[in-house]
């Protein structure tokens, strides 16, 4: 039986995903945060395809603020290589604070618009 903490997180995620939809013109930048790593993907939900992805594990960075900044810069670079300039930000049931905010700020500085 899932705990109330897990149920609340799943409910937050459903609320966010009901409003955030990625298209070919404006894909979704989804951020997943765990204790071991942080992952960011640019996803076209209409086609069901991942356009670009990066993680702190691939960058050999720790999942802290510095690693989040590197991840934001890397995902912006990979998006630019895939000719994506505007995205919809999906924070995935996390607060827009700390590492998640650092990824967003670094991606904006790298040239992504959202």
Buried (B, 14 or more C-beta within 10 A) or exposed (E): EEEEEEEEBEEBBEEBBEEBEBEEEBBBBBBBBEEEBBBBBBBBBEEEEEBBBBBBBEBEBBBEEEBBBBBBBBBBBBBBEEEBEEBBBBBBBBEEEEBBBBBBEBBBEBEBEB
